[in-house]
Amino acid sequence: MKKIRFIFTSVLIPVILIFSSLSSAFAATYFSDGNFTFMKNGDGTITITEYKLKDGNMVVPEKIFGDTVVAVKMMAFYQNDYIVSASFPDTLTSIGDAAFYEASNLQSVVIPENCLNVGIGALQNCPSLKNVEIKSQLTEIKDQVFYNCSSLETIEIPSTVESIGSFAFSDCTSLKSITIPKATTSIASNAFRNCPNLTLYVYKDSYAQQYAEENNINFEIIPEYKIGDVDMNGIVNVSDATLIQYYASSIKDLSDYQLSLADVNGDGVVNVLDATQIQRILVGFE
């Protein structure tokens, strides 16, 4: 039922979700700290249900009255015209369905590293949204998450994403580029409907390449580089070690693909040990 209720976006979603929200409201007790309305879960944690301020930069705290914030409820920021940017604590694990539906002035969102659920239509119809940073290892981009985000030009999908749902990026008319991870093995045929400017960056002979060919979507093959070639110039040298040091010192960000190249010692962590490994190789110690 969830996959159906979001298809008729302009009429059906508000009616059904408001009904669902009102139904659950009778069974819950709500509290407020002046900034947020929230409900307490059975384990003592907190789910945010509403933002009460007119300050455009919404920062959800890790704790409210000593209790840990772990979730954002369905429709929590529905049609909120004040929020311009949204950030969440690392304790957050879930953002509910249609959480930011029609938040007209929302421009940027940071999804924290432990948030493994971003609900159906969570950022749907946010026409001002331009910047989305996904820090978590999501395995799924659910149906209509970014539907009709007409200002979104690019987004970095985590390397862990296995599937992209129906209408996930449909009508993102400004969308120019997305890199599809090797892990992705399922993409809905309408996931990128009406994205006229889009180029998919895919790996050779991957599922994503096959998908792009079958759906007549522009694509480019991502070149394969050697481990250690972090700057992807075809040569492993001291500049790659320097890039890793900059990343380890939080001076420079690396893409997911660059991070895979930077893990020279194969321990799953990119740090100065990888830079040292490159230096040892260059001087003949390895």
Secondary structure, DSSP 8 states (H G I E B T S, - for coil): -HHHHTTSTTTHHHHHHHHHHHHHHTT--EEE-SSEEEEE-TTS-EEEEEE----SEEE--SEETTEEEEEE-TTTTTT-SS-SEEE--TT--EE-TTTTTT-TT--EEEE-TT--EE-TTTTTT-TT--EEEE-S--SEE-TTTTTT-TT--EE---TT--EE-TTTTTT-TT--EEE--TT--EE-TTTTTT-TT-EEEE-TTSHHHHHHHHTT--EEE-----TT-TT-SS--SHHHHHHHHHHHTTSS---HHHHHHH-TT-SS--SHHHHHHHHHHHTT--
